Amino acid sequence: MLAEPANPTADLIAAWLGSRLGIEVQRGESEGPGITEVGFNTPEGQVTISRPDGRTATLSWPGRPERRVALHRRDTDDLIAEELRRLEPDEAYAEALRALAGGSAS
C-alpha cells in the first residue's frame, strides 16, 4: 500500500487487512493525495488499484484489460455527514483499531 505520510486511513486499512488476511501488509509512502495504490499478489500475478490523482483509479488484473474507475476522494464534510446518518456500532472500524493497537482482531 502506498499513501501520503502520516495518513491514518492508510494505517487503519493496513492493520485491518493484515489482521483479516493473516499477512504482513507493507506500507510505503507516496506524494498523495491520500491512499494512492494498493496491490497484492495472486497465483495469476499482481492485482493493483492505483489512484495517483485522487480522482480516477486504474484496476490492473492479470489476464484482463485495465479498467479505469471514478474513485474521487470525498470531502471531510461528506464523510462526517455519512457517519452521522449511521449511528450504529462500526465493527469493522473497531476491529481495525484493535489490530492497529496490536490487539486481537476478534
Order of alpha helices (4+ residues) and beta strands (2+ residues): beta-alpha-beta-beta-beta-beta-beta-alpha-alpha
